[in-house]
């Protein structure tokens, strides 16, 4: 959870810049800010969410390698599914607005994996998050309600 909260906080610092997100700043405010600053904040926000999704994807792969019969879920508090749902939303917005970029050169967020980002990568991360949410739903039935209402 520590890694999750670190990247969530990085995202929270910059979420005002993400278009179409309910917590984004108004267009009037964004137009008052220097465009380079807004773009940098967008890259920072999306980079933190990509890094977080890659971290979860890696953890999920490790869990799936466990022998059958063992509980195969990431340990976390009950806010983990909420974080994953938010992450999915941001990844979808990044796909919609084509926020594809080299995390290393356009963001100060340390990359979990130094790989290029494109539409297929973002789609894969969304799929990975959805698979994790399915796992959480097995032990937290309300996750199904959360996913269907979002």
N, CA and C atoms as an extended XYZ file, in Angstrom:
450
Properties=species:S:1:pos:R:3:atomname:S:1:resname:S:1:resid:I:1 pbc="F F F"
N         0.826       -1.198        0.000 N   UNK     1
C         0.000        0.000        0.000 CA  UNK     1
C         0.864        1.252        0.000 C   UNK     1
N         2.057        1.160        0.552 N   UNK     2
C         2.921        2.340        0.570 CA  UNK     2
C         3.202        2.828       -0.850 C   UNK     2
N         3.555        1.923       -1.751 N   UNK     3
C         3.798        2.319       -3.137 CA  UNK     3
C         2.533        2.911       -3.762 C   UNK     3
N         1.412        2.311       -3.471 N   UNK     4
C         0.147        2.820       -4.010 CA  UNK     4
C        -0.086        4.247       -3.551 C   UNK     4
N         0.069        4.507       -2.275 N   UNK     5
C        -0.201        5.860       -1.778 CA  UNK     5
C         0.822        6.877       -2.266 C   UNK     5
N         2.055        6.472       -2.437 N   UNK     6
C         3.059        7.408       -2.956 CA  UNK     6
C         2.655        7.872       -4.350 C   UNK     6
N         2.290        6.924       -5.214 N   UNK     7
C         1.918        7.308       -6.582 CA  UNK     7
C         0.557        7.978       -6.632 C   UNK     7
N        -0.345        7.605       -5.753 N   UNK     8
C        -1.637        8.308       -5.680 CA  UNK     8
C        -1.421        9.772       -5.304 C   UNK     8
N        -0.529       10.023       -4.367 N   UNK     9
C        -0.256       11.408       -3.964 CA  UNK     9
C         0.387       12.196       -5.093 C   UNK     9
N         1.277       11.566       -5.850 N   UNK    10
C         1.855       12.236       -7.023 CA  UNK    10
C         0.749       12.608       -8.004 C   UNK    10
N        -0.168       11.668       -8.220 N   UNK    11
C        -1.280       11.944       -9.121 CA  UNK    11
C        -2.137       13.088       -8.571 C   UNK    11
N        -2.458       13.031       -7.285 N   UNK    12
C        -3.326       14.038       -6.674 CA  UNK    12
C        -2.775       15.453       -6.815 C   UNK    12
N        -1.459       15.595       -6.805 N   UNK    13
C        -0.857       16.919       -6.966 CA  UNK    13
C        -1.142       17.518       -8.340 C   UNK    13
N        -1.361       16.661       -9.321 N   UNK    14
C        -1.466       17.127      -10.707 CA  UNK    14
C        -2.805       16.842      -11.380 C   UNK    14
N        -3.746       16.271      -10.656 N   UNK    15
C        -4.995       15.857      -11.286 CA  UNK    15
C        -5.836       17.017      -11.806 C   UNK    15
N        -5.607       18.206      -11.306 N   UNK    16
C        -6.374       19.357      -11.780 CA  UNK    16
C        -6.200       19.569      -13.283 C   UNK    16
N        -5.125       19.046      -13.860 N   UNK    17
C        -4.791       19.295      -15.261 CA  UNK    17
C        -5.390       18.273      -16.229 C   UNK    17
N        -5.991       17.219      -15.715 N   UNK    18
C        -6.495       16.142      -16.563 CA  UNK    18
C        -7.874       16.501      -17.103 C   UNK    18
N        -8.000       16.653      -18.413 N   UNK    19
C        -9.302       17.009      -18.989 CA  UNK    19
C       -10.303       15.872      -18.831 C   UNK    19
N       -11.543       16.230      -18.552 N   UNK    20
C       -12.593       15.231      -18.442 CA  UNK    20
C       -12.657       14.523      -17.109 C   UNK    20
N       -11.779       14.843      -16.213 N   UNK    21
C       -11.800       14.238      -14.880 CA  UNK    21
C       -12.633       15.127      -13.981 C   UNK    21
N       -13.409       14.548      -13.100 N   UNK    22
C       -14.329       15.375      -12.315 CA  UNK    22
C       -13.607       16.353      -11.394 C   UNK    22
N       -12.351       16.087      -11.071 N   UNK    23
C       -11.596       17.003      -10.217 CA  UNK    23
C       -10.683       17.932      -11.009 C   UNK    23
N       -10.870       17.989      -12.319 N   UNK    24
C       -10.015       18.866      -13.118 CA  UNK    24
C       -10.437       20.320      -12.932 C   UNK    24
N        -9.493       21.191      -13.165 N   UNK    25
C        -9.756       22.626      -13.046 CA  UNK    25
C       -10.665       23.066      -14.198 C   UNK    25
N       -11.299       24.183      -14.020 N   UNK    26
C       -12.138       24.721      -15.088 CA  UNK    26
C       -11.261       25.145      -16.257 C   UNK    26
N       -11.854       25.212      -17.440 N   UNK    27
C       -11.105       25.658      -18.620 CA  UNK    27
C       -10.604       27.082      -18.436 C   UNK    27
N       -11.396       27.885      -17.723 N   UNK    28
C       -10.975       29.271      -17.487 CA  UNK    28
C        -9.666       29.317      -16.713 C   UNK    28
N        -9.572       28.515      -15.653 N   UNK    29
C        -8.347       28.480      -14.858 CA  UNK    29
C        -7.188       27.897      -15.665 C   UNK    29
N        -7.435       26.802      -16.361 N   UNK    30
C        -6.363       26.180      -17.148 CA  UNK    30
C        -5.838       27.129      -18.224 C   UNK    30
N        -6.725       27.969      -18.780 N   UNK    31
C        -6.293       28.940      -19.794 CA  UNK    31
C        -5.474       30.080      -19.204 C   UNK    31
N        -5.599       30.311      -17.900 N   UNK    32
C        -4.809       31.350      -17.242 CA  UNK    32
C        -3.383       30.867      -16.934 C   UNK    32
N        -3.226       29.570      -16.835 N   UNK    33
C        -1.924       28.994      -16.497 CA  UNK    33
C        -1.059       28.864      -17.754 C   UNK    33
N         0.252       28.930      -17.593 N   UNK    34
C         1.125       28.721      -18.757 CA  UNK    34
C         0.893       27.327      -19.354 C   UNK    34
N         0.726       27.241      -20.673 N   UNK    35
C         0.449       25.942      -21.305 CA  UNK    35
C         1.500       24.882      -21.007 C   UNK    35
N         2.762       25.294      -20.914 N   UNK    36
C         3.822       24.325      -20.623 CA  UNK    36
C         3.641       23.713      -19.233 C   UNK    36
N         3.187       24.532      -18.289 N   UNK    37
C         2.952       24.061      -16.930 CA  UNK    37
C         1.804       23.052      -16.916 C   UNK    37
N         0.725       23.363      -17.606 N   UNK    38
C        -0.426       22.457      -17.661 CA  UNK    38
C        -0.011       21.130      -18.295 C   UNK    38
N         0.741       21.196      -19.395 N   UNK    39
C         1.181       19.983      -20.066 CA  UNK    39
C         2.093       19.159      -19.153 C   UNK    39
N         2.996       19.816      -18.457 N   UNK    40
C         3.879       19.094      -17.532 CA  UNK    40
C         3.074       18.411      -16.437 C   UNK    40
N         2.077       19.079      -15.908 N   UNK    41
C         1.226       18.478      -14.873 CA  UNK    41
C         0.460       17.279      -15.416 C   UNK    41
N        -0.009       17.373      -16.661 N   UNK    42
C        -0.697       16.239      -17.273 CA  UNK    42
C         0.241       15.043      -17.385 C   UNK    42
N         1.468       15.282      -17.847 N   UNK    43
C         2.439       14.200      -17.967 CA  UNK    43
C         2.755       13.589      -16.601 C   UNK    43
N         2.901       14.433      -15.604 N   UNK    44
C         3.204       13.935      -14.263 CA  UNK    44
C         2.051       13.063      -13.746 C   UNK    44
N         0.824       13.535      -13.931 N   UNK    45
C        -0.342       12.795      -13.444 CA  UNK    45
C        -0.453       11.445      -14.142 C   UNK    45
N        -0.376       11.453      -15.457 N   UNK    46
C        -0.516       10.202      -16.209 CA  UNK    46
C         0.671        9.277      -15.936 C   UNK    46
N         1.861        9.814      -15.850 N   UNK    47
C         3.042        8.982      -15.580 CA  UNK    47
C         2.917        8.282      -14.232 C   UNK    47
N         2.411        8.978      -13.228 N   UNK    48
C         2.271        8.334      -11.918 CA  UNK    48
C         1.252        7.201      -11.972 C   UNK    48
N         0.181        7.394      -12.737 N   UNK    49
C        -0.837        6.351      -12.839 CA  UNK    49
C        -0.338        5.167      -13.675 C   UNK    49
N         0.441        5.425      -14.710 N   UNK    50
C         1.023        4.335      -15.501 CA  UNK    50
C         1.997        3.529      -14.639 C   UNK    50
N         2.837        4.219      -13.906 N   UNK    51
C         3.799        3.535      -13.042 CA  UNK    51
C         3.080        2.698      -11.995 C   UNK    51
N         2.026        3.249      -11.414 N   UNK    52
C         1.259        2.521      -10.409 CA  UNK    52
C         0.599        1.284      -11.026 C   UNK    52
N         0.007        1.431      -12.203 N   UNK    53
C        -0.631        0.286      -12.862 CA  UNK    53
C         0.400       -0.793      -13.200 C   UNK    53
N         1.589       -0.376      -13.607 N   UNK    54
C         2.646       -1.350      -13.898 CA  UNK    54
C         3.092       -2.069      -12.627 C   UNK    54
N         3.145       -1.362      -11.529 N   UNK    55
C         3.501       -1.968      -10.241 CA  UNK    55
C         2.470       -3.032       -9.870 C   UNK    55
N         1.182       -2.664       -9.953 N   UNK    56
C         0.121       -3.626       -9.632 CA  UNK    56
C         0.160       -4.825      -10.571 C   UNK    56
N         0.402       -4.568      -11.852 N   UNK    57
C         0.471       -5.653      -12.827 CA  UNK    57
C         1.586       -6.634      -12.451 C   UNK    57
N         2.721       -6.106      -12.054 N   UNK    58
C         3.850       -6.939      -11.651 CA  UNK    58
C         3.512       -7.744      -10.395 C   UNK    58
N         2.897       -7.103       -9.423 N   UNK    59
C         2.490       -7.811       -8.195 CA  UNK    59
C         1.503       -8.920       -8.518 C   UNK    59
N         0.559       -8.619       -9.406 N   UNK    60
C        -0.451       -9.611       -9.770 CA  UNK    60
C         0.194      -10.825      -10.434 C   UNK    60
N         1.197      -10.588      -11.296 N   UNK    61
C         1.918      -11.694      -11.937 CA  UNK    61
C         2.604      -12.575      -10.894 C   UNK    61
N         3.218      -11.946       -9.892 N   UNK    62
C         3.890      -12.714       -8.837 CA  UNK    62
C         2.894      -13.545       -8.038 C   UNK    62
N         1.759      -12.965       -7.755 N   UNK    63
C         0.736      -13.669       -6.984 CA  UNK    63
C         0.225      -14.878       -7.760 C   UNK    63
N         0.035      -14.698       -9.057 N   UNK    64
C        -0.481      -15.789       -9.888 CA  UNK    64
C         0.492      -16.963       -9.978 C   UNK    64
N         1.751      -16.741       -9.670 N   UNK    65
C         2.755      -17.820       -9.697 CA  UNK    65
C         2.691      -18.696       -8.445 C   UNK    65
N         1.918      -18.275       -7.446 N   UNK    66
C         1.811      -19.045       -6.211 CA  UNK    66
C         1.128      -20.386       -6.490 C   UNK    66
N         1.477      -21.403       -5.725 N   UNK    67
C         0.833      -22.708       -5.911 CA  UNK    67
C        -0.673      -22.620       -5.700 C   UNK    67
N        -1.393      -23.435       -6.453 N   UNK    68
C        -2.859      -23.492       -6.316 CA  UNK    68
C        -3.227      -23.802       -4.868 C   UNK    68
N        -4.335      -23.274       -4.428 N   UNK    69
C        -4.796      -23.515       -3.061 CA  UNK    69
C        -4.452      -22.386       -2.112 C   UNK    69
N        -3.414      -21.635       -2.431 N   UNK    70
C        -3.087      -20.476       -1.607 CA  UNK    70
C        -3.957      -19.307       -2.030 C   UNK    70
N        -4.299      -18.465       -1.079 N   UNK    71
C        -5.069      -17.273       -1.422 CA  UNK    71
C        -4.202      -16.409       -2.314 C   UNK    71
N        -4.738      -16.044       -3.468 N   UNK    72
C        -3.949      -15.332       -4.466 CA  UNK    72
C        -4.490      -13.912       -4.644 C   UNK    72
N        -4.242      -13.071       -3.652 N   UNK    73
C        -4.684      -11.680       -3.741 CA  UNK    73
C        -3.635      -10.791       -3.087 C   UNK    73
N        -3.534       -9.597       -3.590 N   UNK    74
C        -2.591       -8.652       -2.998 CA  UNK    74
C        -3.147       -8.180       -1.665 C   UNK    74
N        -2.295       -8.133       -0.666 N   UNK    75
C        -2.706       -7.610        0.626 CA  UNK    75
C        -2.838       -6.096        0.510 C   UNK    75
N        -3.904       -5.573        1.043 N   UNK    76
C        -4.135       -4.131        0.973 CA  UNK    76
C        -5.295       -3.774        1.880 C   UNK    76
N        -5.519       -2.488        2.011 N   UNK    77
C        -6.699       -2.087        2.765 CA  UNK    77
C        -7.879       -1.967        1.807 C   UNK    77
N        -9.028       -1.647        2.342 N   UNK    78
C       -10.252       -1.642        1.535 CA  UNK    78
C       -10.299       -0.512        0.515 C   UNK    78
N        -9.345        0.405        0.553 N   UNK    79
C        -9.334        1.487       -0.429 CA  UNK    79
C        -8.632        1.095       -1.727 C   UNK    79
N        -7.983       -0.062       -1.762 N   UNK    80
C        -7.258       -0.476       -2.962 CA  UNK    80
C        -8.162       -0.521       -4.196 C   UNK    80
N        -9.354       -1.135       -4.132 N   UNK    81
C       -10.207       -1.131       -5.328 CA  UNK    81
C       -10.581        0.287       -5.787 C   UNK    81
N       -10.780        1.195       -4.865 N   UNK    82
C       -11.092        2.586       -5.233 CA  UNK    82
C        -9.920        3.190       -5.995 C   UNK    82
N        -8.704        2.931       -5.521 N   UNK    83
C        -7.504        3.418       -6.213 CA  UNK    83
C        -7.427        2.828       -7.615 C   UNK    83
N        -7.759        1.556       -7.752 N   UNK    84
C        -7.695        0.905       -9.058 CA  UNK    84
C        -8.731        1.466      -10.017 C   UNK    84
N        -9.919        1.736       -9.520 N   UNK    85
C       -10.965        2.311      -10.368 CA  UNK    85
C       -10.536        3.694      -10.853 C   UNK    85
N        -9.988        4.502       -9.969 N   UNK    86
C        -9.498        5.823      -10.370 CA  UNK    86
C        -8.388        5.678      -11.407 C   UNK    86
N        -7.505        4.733      -11.193 N   UNK    87
C        -6.405        4.502      -12.117 CA  UNK    87
C        -6.938        4.135      -13.500 C   UNK    87
N        -7.925        3.278      -13.560 N   UNK    88
C        -8.526        2.890      -14.839 CA  UNK    88
C        -9.080        4.119      -15.545 C   UNK    88
N        -9.774        4.971      -14.798 N   UNK    89
C       -10.344        6.180      -15.403 CA  UNK    89
C        -9.260        7.061      -16.023 C   UNK    89
N        -8.158        7.223      -15.320 N   UNK    90
C        -7.082        8.080      -15.826 CA  UNK    90
C        -6.422        7.437      -17.032 C   UNK    90
N        -6.219        6.133      -17.003 N   UNK    91
C        -5.633        5.458      -18.161 CA  UNK    91
C        -6.546        5.588      -19.383 C   UNK    91
N        -7.845        5.513      -19.176 N   UNK    92
C        -8.783        5.679      -20.288 CA  UNK    92
C        -8.765        7.115      -20.823 C   UNK    92
N        -8.668        8.085      -19.928 N   UNK    93
C        -8.552        9.485      -20.363 CA  UNK    93
C        -7.248        9.679      -21.129 C   UNK    93
N        -6.173        9.068      -20.653 N   UNK    94
C        -4.884        9.169      -21.356 CA  UNK    94
C        -4.995        8.580      -22.757 C   UNK    94
N        -5.722        7.483      -22.898 N   UNK    95
C        -5.930        6.899      -24.228 CA  UNK    95
C        -6.759        7.832      -25.095 C   UNK    95
N        -7.816        8.378      -24.517 N   UNK    96
C        -8.706        9.257      -25.272 CA  UNK    96
C        -7.979       10.501      -25.789 C   UNK    96
N        -7.159       11.096      -24.947 N   UNK    97
C        -6.453       12.324      -25.310 CA  UNK    97
C        -5.060       12.056      -25.880 C   UNK    97
N        -4.750       10.769      -26.065 N   UNK    98
C        -3.482       10.362      -26.669 CA  UNK    98
C        -2.281       10.916      -25.902 C   UNK    98
N        -2.336       10.768      -24.573 N   UNK    99
C        -1.212       11.148      -23.720 CA  UNK    99
C        -0.168       10.029      -23.757 C   UNK    99
N         0.390        9.779      -24.911 N   UNK   100
C         1.439        8.769      -25.038 CA  UNK   100
C         2.758        9.514      -25.036 C   UNK   100
N         3.653        9.071      -24.238 N   UNK   101
C         4.908        9.798      -24.115 CA  UNK   101
C         5.960        8.917      -23.480 C   UNK   101
N         7.160        9.388      -23.569 N   UNK   102
C         8.287        8.727      -22.922 CA  UNK   102
C         8.331        9.231      -21.479 C   UNK   102
N         7.952        8.379      -20.554 N   UNK   103
C         7.879        8.788      -19.146 CA  UNK   103
C         9.201        9.375      -18.673 C   UNK   103
N        10.277        8.771      -19.094 N   UNK   104
C        11.590        9.199      -18.609 CA  UNK   104
C        11.933       10.628      -19.045 C   UNK   104
N        11.577       11.013      -20.264 N   UNK   105
C        11.988       12.338      -20.746 CA  UNK   105
C        10.978       13.443      -20.443 C   UNK   105
N         9.709       13.103      -20.250 N   UNK   106
C         8.691       14.140      -20.062 CA  UNK   106
C         8.095       14.159      -18.666 C   UNK   106
N         8.648       13.414      -17.756 N   UNK   107
C         8.123       13.352      -16.396 CA  UNK   107
C         9.268       13.090      -15.428 C   UNK   107
N         9.098       13.552      -14.212 N   UNK   108
C        10.081       13.261      -13.173 CA  UNK   108
C         9.693       12.030      -12.361 C   UNK   108
N         8.559       11.422      -12.691 N   UNK   109
C         8.106       10.220      -11.999 CA  UNK   109
C         9.038        9.065      -12.394 C   UNK   109
N         9.629        8.375      -11.417 N   UNK   110
C        10.496        7.255      -11.771 CA  UNK   110
C         9.679        6.128      -12.402 C   UNK   110
N        10.116        5.658      -13.542 N   UNK   111
C         9.399        4.600      -14.255 CA  UNK   111
C         9.568        3.275      -13.517 C   UNK   111
N         8.486        2.523      -13.389 N   UNK   112
C         8.572        1.192      -12.794 CA  UNK   112
C         9.291        0.259      -13.758 C   UNK   112
N         8.972        0.403      -15.040 N   UNK   113
C         9.679       -0.297      -16.112 CA  UNK   113
C         9.963        0.737      -17.187 C   UNK   113
N        11.138        0.718      -17.702 N   UNK   114
C        11.516        1.679      -18.728 CA  UNK   114
C        11.112        1.135      -20.097 C   UNK   114
N         9.817        1.218      -20.383 N   UNK   115
C         9.275        0.743      -21.646 CA  UNK   115
C         8.453        1.857      -22.273 C   UNK   115
N         8.373        1.881      -23.591 N   UNK   116
C         7.549        2.905      -24.239 CA  UNK   116
C         6.073        2.709      -23.903 C   UNK   116
N         5.326        3.785      -23.997 N   UNK   117
C         3.898        3.751      -23.711 CA  UNK   117
C         3.152        4.071      -24.995 C   UNK   117
N         2.201        3.219      -25.320 N   UNK   118
C         1.323        3.485      -26.454 CA  UNK   118
C        -0.071        2.996      -26.094 C   UNK   118
N        -0.985        3.048      -27.065 N   UNK   119
C        -2.368        2.672      -26.802 CA  UNK   119
C        -2.478        1.225      -26.324 C   UNK   119
N        -1.701        0.338      -26.913 N   UNK   120
C        -1.752       -1.075      -26.524 CA  UNK   120
C        -1.287       -1.279      -25.083 C   UNK   120
N        -0.259       -0.558      -24.680 N   UNK   121
C         0.232       -0.656      -23.294 CA  UNK   121
C        -0.848       -0.187      -22.329 C   UNK   121
N        -1.456        0.964      -22.632 N   UNK   122
C        -2.508        1.476      -21.750 CA  UNK   122
C        -3.693        0.515      -21.700 C   UNK   122
N        -4.073       -0.045      -22.844 N   UNK   123
C        -5.173       -1.018      -22.863 CA  UNK   123
C        -4.819       -2.238      -22.012 C   UNK   123
N        -3.570       -2.688      -22.093 N   UNK   124
C        -3.139       -3.821      -21.284 CA  UNK   124
C        -3.174       -3.529      -19.797 C   UNK   124
N        -2.791       -2.314      -19.430 N   UNK   125
C        -2.826       -1.930      -18.014 CA  UNK   125
C        -4.267       -1.835      -17.505 C   UNK   125
N        -5.172       -1.330      -18.332 N   UNK   126
C        -6.588       -1.299      -17.948 CA  UNK   126
C        -7.077       -2.729      -17.732 C   UNK   126
N        -6.736       -3.626      -18.650 N   UNK   127
C        -7.137       -5.026      -18.509 CA  UNK   127
C        -6.567       -5.675      -17.259 C   UNK   127
N        -5.325       -5.356      -16.951 N   UNK   128
C        -4.693       -5.891      -15.746 CA  UNK   128
C        -5.408       -5.398      -14.490 C   UNK   128
N        -5.735       -4.110      -14.464 N   UNK   129
C        -6.474       -3.566      -13.317 CA  UNK   129
C        -7.835       -4.241      -13.171 C   UNK   129
N        -8.521       -4.443      -14.291 N   UNK   130
C        -9.831       -5.102      -14.233 CA  UNK   130
C        -9.706       -6.525      -13.704 C   UNK   130
N        -8.646       -7.224      -14.105 N   UNK   131
C        -8.415       -8.582      -13.590 CA  UNK   131
C        -8.171       -8.550      -12.085 C   UNK   131
N        -7.417       -7.567      -11.622 N   UNK   132
C        -7.187       -7.427      -10.180 CA  UNK   132
C        -8.492       -7.125       -9.444 C   UNK   132
N        -9.321       -6.271      -10.028 N   UNK   133
C       -10.610       -5.968       -9.397 CA  UNK   133
C       -11.477       -7.222       -9.303 C   UNK   133
N       -11.405       -8.090      -10.313 N   UNK   134
C       -12.126       -9.367      -10.241 CA  UNK   134
C       -11.647      -10.192       -9.056 C   UNK   134
N       -10.332      -10.188       -8.821 N   UNK   135
C        -9.771      -10.923       -7.688 CA  UNK   135
C       -10.266      -10.332       -6.360 C   UNK   135
N       -10.267       -9.015       -6.269 N   UNK   136
C       -10.732       -8.371       -5.042 CA  UNK   136
C       -12.210       -8.637       -4.799 C   UNK   136
N       -12.978       -8.729       -5.868 N   UNK   137
C       -14.410       -8.967       -5.721 CA  UNK   137
C       -14.683      -10.310       -5.041 C   UNK   137
N       -13.790      -11.254       -5.179 N   UNK   138
C       -13.958      -12.570       -4.549 CA  UNK   138
C       -13.937      -12.465       -3.025 C   UNK   138
N       -13.173      -11.514       -2.488 N   UNK   139
C       -13.083      -11.373       -1.035 CA  UNK   139
C       -13.790      -10.116       -0.526 C   UNK   139
N       -14.106       -9.206       -1.420 N   UNK   140
C       -14.848       -7.989       -1.075 CA  UNK   140
C       -15.992       -7.830       -2.077 C   UNK   140
N       -17.139       -8.448       -1.813 N   UNK   141
C       -18.234       -8.439       -2.787 CA  UNK   141
C       -18.690       -7.044       -3.225 C   UNK   141
N       -18.519       -6.037       -2.397 N   UNK   142
C       -18.938       -4.681       -2.764 CA  UNK   142
C       -18.136       -4.113       -3.933 C   UNK   142
N       -16.997       -4.690       -4.221 N   UNK   143
C       -16.194       -4.225       -5.348 CA  UNK   143
C       -16.995       -4.333       -6.644 C   UNK   143
N       -17.785       -5.391       -6.783 N   UNK   144
C       -18.630       -5.544       -7.974 CA  UNK   144
C       -19.589       -4.390       -8.128 C   UNK   144
N       -20.173       -3.954       -7.023 N   UNK   145
C       -21.088       -2.796       -7.066 CA  UNK   145
C       -20.333       -1.527       -7.442 C   UNK   145
N       -19.116       -1.376       -6.893 N   UNK   146
C       -18.311       -0.187       -7.185 CA  UNK   146
C       -17.960       -0.133       -8.669 C   UNK   146
N       -17.575       -1.254       -9.225 N   UNK   147
C       -17.171       -1.293      -10.629 CA  UNK   147
C       -18.362       -1.028      -11.537 C   UNK   147
N       -19.488       -1.623      -11.226 N   UNK   148
C       -20.666       -1.464      -12.097 CA  UNK   148
C       -21.254       -0.052      -11.996 C   UNK   148
N       -21.045        0.637      -10.888 N   UNK   149
C       -21.589        1.994      -10.738 CA  UNK   149
C       -20.664        3.060      -11.308 C   UNK   149
N       -19.429        2.725      -11.615 N   UNK   150
C       -18.473        3.708      -12.130 CA  UNK   150
C       -18.549        3.691      -13.624 C   UNK   150
